[in-house]
Amino acid sequence: MTESGTSTPPLPHAVRIAGTGSYLPERIMTNQDLERLVETSDEWITSRTGIRERRIAREDEFTSHMASEAARAALAQAGITGSDIDLIIVATITPDTLTPATACYVQQQIGALKAVAFDVSAACSGFLYAMELARHSVGAGAFRNALIIGAEKLSAFVDWSDRNTCVLFGDGAGAAVLVPSTNGGGRILSSQLGTDGAQAELLNIPGGGSACPVGALGAAGTAEKSATLTMQGREVFKHAVNAMRKAAAEGIAAAGLTIQDIDLLIPHQANLRIIDAIVERLDFSREDVFINLDKYGNTSAAAVAIALDEAHREGRIQRGDRILLVAFGAGLTWASAVIEW
C-alpha cells in the first residue's frame, strides 16, 4: 500500500482556537423512520453502528447555509464579526456548486468581504486539513485570523434505497476561529496528515465530476445513483482503524506527550465499532472519549467540528486540557491534531 503523510515543523507564532460553533438542521430522521424506507431495523443499525438518529437539511437549506450558521456561532464566541475575518476555509465534499467554492457563499452570507475564501476536499478528514492550513497561515503571520468550517449536506448524495449506506450519514456543520496565541492562552501543539490515493475507490461519489459529468449521466440514461455515495464497508473499517490509530499515536508523540497526558479524545463520528477499536488499540479510557454519533450519524467533514463545539459548550473541555482530534475519510485520508486548550 502506497501512502503519504506529513508532520509539519514549528511555526514562528503559536495558534489557538478562540471560538467554536455548530449547526444542525431541525429535522430528525430516526432509525424507525428508515425502517419505512429500506429493509432494516433499529436494532440492526444501532448494534452495527451506534447510530440512533441523524439530522436532515431542508430541500432549500444548502451546505453554505449550515456552514454560515456554525460560523456565526464560532465568531460570537470568539468576540469578533465576519468583517474581522482574514481567511475562510470550508471543508466539504457536498459543495453548493462545483464552482465557485462554498467558502465564497459563506463569505457573502456572514459579511466577511475582506477574507480570502476557498474550499478543501478531504472528506471526513477535511476539518483537520483545514485546521492545519489555517494554523500555518496564521502562525506564519500571513493572516491575522482564520475561520475554518466543516459542513456537509450528505442527504443530497445518499442512495436512500441502499440500506448499507443510507443509515450512516447526516447533515450539519461545525466551525472554529483560529488566532495567534498570546500570554500562554492555549495552542495547537501538533498535526498529522496522511493520504493513500491507491484506495480512492473504497469510498467515493463516482458521478458528477469531469470523469462522469452530470450531463453525460442524463444523456446516457444511466441511473442518478452514480452521483451517490458508494462504500466498501469492510475494507474502509480496516483502513480507518489502522490509519486513525497511527495518526493519533504520531500526533501525540509530535506534541511531546503520552496517551496519559490526553484529557479528551474526539474521534471522527462514523461508527461506534471503529471508535471502540481505536480506544482499545490506544489503551485509552472510554469515559474520556466524546461521542455524539448516536444523535447525528456520520457528517463527514463536519463530524469532528460539531463534536469539538459540543464538548466545549458542555464543559467537557477546560482551560489547559489537552485534546486529541483524529479523523479518517475518503481519499483515503486521515488526520490528527493535539490541542492545548
C-alpha positions in Angstrom: 0.0 0.0 0.0 1.4 3.4 -1.1 0.7 6.2 1.3 1.9 9.6 2.3 1.9 11.6 5.5 3.4 14.6 7.0 4.3 16.3 10.2 4.9 20.0 9.9 7.8 22.0 11.6 7.3 24.5 14.4 5.8 27.9 13.5 7.1 31.4 14.4 3.9 32.0 16.3 1.6 29.6 18.2 -2.0 29.5 17.2 -5.1 28.8 19.4 -8.8 28.2 19.0 -10.7 31.4 20.1 -14.2 30.1 19.4 -16.2 27.2 18.2 -19.7 26.8 16.8 -22.0 24.3 15.2 -25.3 24.0 13.4 -27.7 21.0 13.0 -30.8 21.0 10.8 -34.2 20.8 12.7 -35.4 17.6 11.0 -34.6 14.4 12.9 -34.6 11.1 11.0 -34.7 8.2 13.4 -33.9 4.5 12.7 -37.6 3.9 12.9 -38.1 6.3 10.0 -35.5 4.4 8.0 -37.4 1.2 8.6 -40.2 2.6 6.4 -37.7 3.3 3.6 -35.5 0.2 3.4 -35.3 -3.3 4.8 -33.6 -2.6 8.1 -34.3 -2.2 11.8 -33.4 0.0 14.7 -31.6 -3.0 16.4 -29.6 -3.8 13.2 -28.5 -0.1 12.8 -27.7 0.5 16.4 -25.8 -2.7 17.0 -23.6 -2.3 14.0 -23.0 1.5 14.0 -24.2 3.0 17.3 -26.3 5.5 15.4 -29.9 6.1 16.5 -30.8 9.2 14.6 -29.4 11.8 12.2 -30.3 15.4 11.0 -31.6 16.0 7.5 -31.5 19.5 6.0 -34.4 21.1 4.3 -34.5 21.0 0.5 -33.8 24.7 0.4 -31.1 24.5 3.1 -27.7 24.2 1.4 -24.2 23.4 2.7 -23.3 27.1 2.7 -26.3 27.9 4.9 -25.4 25.4 7.6 -21.7 26.5 7.3 -22.7 30.1 7.8 -24.8 29.4 10.9 -22.0 27.4 12.5 -19.6 30.3 11.6 -21.8 32.9 13.3 -21.8 30.9 16.5 -18.0 30.5 16.4 -17.5 34.2 15.7 -19.8 35.2 18.5 -17.9 33.0 21.0 -14.6 34.5 19.7 -16.0 38.0 20.1 -15.4 39.1 16.5 -17.5 39.7 13.5 -17.4 38.4 9.9 -15.8 41.7 8.8 -12.8 40.9 11.0 -12.0 37.6 9.3 -9.0 37.4 7.0 -9.2 33.8 5.9 -12.1 31.3 5.4 -11.6 27.6 4.6 -14.6 25.4 4.2 -14.0 21.6 4.3 -16.8 19.8 2.3 -17.5 17.1 -0.2 -21.0 18.3 -0.7 -20.5 21.9 -2.0 -23.4 24.1 -3.1 -21.9 24.2 -6.6 -18.8 22.7 -8.3 -17.7 26.3 -8.7 -17.4 28.8 -7.0 -16.3 27.3 -3.7 -18.8 27.1 -0.9 -16.5 29.3 1.1 -17.3 32.1 -1.3 -21.0 31.8 -0.5 -20.2 31.8 3.2 -18.0 34.9 2.8 -21.0 36.7 1.4 -23.5 35.4 3.9 -21.5 36.3 7.0 -20.2 39.6 5.7 -16.6 38.6 5.6 -15.9 40.6 2.5 -12.2 41.1 3.2 -11.5 37.4 3.6 -9.7 35.1 1.3 -12.0 32.1 0.8 -11.6 28.6 -0.6 -12.7 25.0 -0.1 -10.7 21.8 0.7 -11.9 18.4 -0.2 -10.6 15.7 2.1 -13.9 14.1 3.1 -14.1 13.2 6.9 -10.6 14.5 7.5 -11.3 17.8 5.9 -11.8 19.9 9.0 -8.4 18.9 10.4 -6.8 19.5 7.0 -8.4 23.0 7.1 -7.1 23.5 10.6 -3.5 22.7 9.6 -3.7 25.0 6.6 -5.1 27.8 8.8 -2.7 27.2 11.6 0.3 27.7 9.3 -1.3 30.7 7.6 -1.9 32.5 10.9 1.2 31.2 12.6 3.4 32.5 9.8 1.8 35.9 10.0 0.2 35.8 6.6 -3.3 36.3 8.1 -4.4 37.8 11.4 -7.0 35.1 11.9 -8.9 32.3 10.2 -12.4 30.8 10.2 -12.4 27.1 9.4 -15.6 25.2 8.8 -16.6 21.5 8.2 -20.0 21.4 6.5 -22.0 18.7 4.7 -25.4 18.1 3.2 -24.8 14.4 2.7 -28.5 13.7 2.4 -28.4 15.1 -1.1 -25.9 12.4 -2.1 -27.2 9.4 -0.4 -28.9 6.5 -2.2 -32.0 6.1 0.1 -32.6 2.6 -1.3 -29.2 1.3 -0.2 -29.5 0.2 3.4 -25.8 -0.3 3.8 -25.1 3.4 3.3 -28.3 5.4 3.9 -28.3 4.6 7.6 -24.9 6.1 8.2 -25.0 9.7 7.1 -26.5 13.0 8.2 -26.2 16.8 7.7 -24.6 19.5 9.7 -21.8 22.0 10.2 -19.1 22.9 12.7 -16.7 25.8 12.8 -13.7 27.3 14.7 -11.9 30.6 14.8 -8.1 30.5 14.9 -6.0 33.4 16.2 -2.4 33.9 17.4 -1.8 32.6 20.9 -0.6 35.2 23.4 0.2 35.1 27.1 0.0 31.3 27.3 -3.6 31.1 26.2 -3.6 27.7 24.7 -2.3 26.4 21.3 -2.4 23.8 18.7 0.5 21.5 19.6 0.8 19.2 16.6 -0.9 18.0 13.5 -0.5 14.9 11.3 -2.0 14.5 7.8 -1.9 11.5 5.5 -3.3 10.2 2.2 -3.4 6.8 0.4 -4.8 7.5 -3.1 -4.4 3.9 -4.1 -7.5 3.2 -2.0 -9.6 6.0 -3.5 -12.4 3.8 -4.9 -13.2 2.3 -1.5 -15.4 5.3 -0.6 -16.4 7.8 -3.3 -19.1 9.6 -5.3 -18.2 8.4 -8.8 -20.6 10.7 -10.8 -20.7 14.4 -11.1 -17.1 15.3 -11.9 -15.2 15.5 -15.1 -14.8 11.7 -15.3 -18.5 11.3 -15.3 -20.3 14.6 -15.8 -23.9 15.2 -14.7 -24.9 16.0 -18.3 -23.4 12.7 -19.5 -25.3 10.8 -16.9 -28.6 12.2 -18.2 -27.7 11.8 -21.8 -26.7 8.2 -21.4 -29.8 7.5 -19.4 -27.7 5.9 -16.6 -29.0 5.9 -13.1 -28.7 9.0 -10.9 -27.2 6.7 -8.3 -23.8 7.3 -10.0 -23.9 10.6 -8.1 -24.5 9.0 -4.7 -22.1 7.7 -2.1 -20.7 4.2 -2.5 -18.6 2.4 0.1 -16.8 -0.9 0.6 -17.6 -1.1 4.3 -15.3 -3.9 5.5 -12.2 -2.5 3.8 -13.0 1.0 4.9 -13.4 -0.2 8.5 -10.0 -1.9 8.4 -8.1 1.0 6.9 -9.9 3.5 9.2 -8.9 1.8 12.4 -5.2 1.4 11.4 -4.8 4.9 10.0 -6.5 6.7 12.9 -4.5 4.7 15.5 -1.3 5.6 13.6 -2.3 9.3 13.2 -3.2 9.5 16.9 0.0 7.9 18.1 2.2 10.1 15.9 0.3 13.3 16.8 0.7 12.6 20.5 4.4 11.9 20.0 4.9 15.0 17.9 3.4 17.1 20.7 5.9 15.6 23.1 3.2 13.9 25.1 2.0 10.4 26.0 -1.5 9.0 25.8 -1.8 9.5 29.6 -1.4 13.3 29.0 -4.6 13.4 26.9 -7.7 14.6 28.7 -10.2 14.1 26.0 -10.3 12.2 22.7 -12.6 13.4 20.0 -12.6 10.9 17.1 -14.4 11.0 13.8 -18.0 10.1 14.4 -18.5 7.4 11.8 -19.1 4.1 13.6 -19.0 3.1 17.3 -17.2 -0.1 16.5 -14.4 1.9 14.8 -14.2 4.2 17.9 -14.1 1.3 20.3 -11.3 -0.4 18.3 -9.2 2.8 18.3 -9.7 3.3 22.0 -8.7 -0.3 22.7 -5.5 0.0 20.5 -4.5 3.3 22.1 -5.2 1.9 25.6 -7.3 5.0 26.3 -10.0 5.4 28.9 -13.5 5.1 27.3 -15.0 7.7 29.6 -12.6 10.3 28.3 -13.9 9.9 24.7 -16.5 12.3 23.4 -19.2 10.6 21.3 -22.3 12.1 19.7 -22.7 9.9 16.5 -25.8 8.4 18.1 -27.6 11.7 17.6 -26.1 12.8 14.2 -24.6 9.9 12.4 -21.6 10.5 10.1 -21.5 14.1 9.0 -18.1 13.7 7.2 -16.0 16.9 7.4 -18.5 18.4 10.0 -18.3 15.5 12.4 -15.2 16.4 14.4 -16.0 20.1 14.3 -19.5 19.5 15.7 -18.2 17.2 18.4 -15.5 19.8 19.3 -18.1 22.5 19.7 -20.5 20.3 21.7 -17.7 19.1 24.0 -16.6 22.7 24.6 -20.1 24.1 25.3 -21.0 21.1 27.6 -18.0 21.9 29.8 -16.0 18.7 28.8 -13.1 20.9 27.8 -11.4 23.1 30.4 -8.6 25.6 30.2 -5.3 23.8 30.0 -6.8 20.5 28.9 -5.1 18.5 26.1 -7.4 17.4 23.4 -6.7 14.8 20.7 -8.8 15.1 17.5 -8.5 12.2 14.9 -10.3 11.5 11.7 -10.4 9.3 8.6 -12.2 9.6 5.3 -12.5 9.0 1.6 -9.3 9.5 -0.4 -8.2 7.7 1.6 -7.3 10.5 4.0 -6.6 10.7 7.7 -5.5 13.4 10.2 -4.9 14.2 13.8 -4.4 17.3 15.9 -3.4 17.7 19.5 -4.6 20.9 21.2 -3.8 22.5 24.5 -6.9 24.5 25.4 
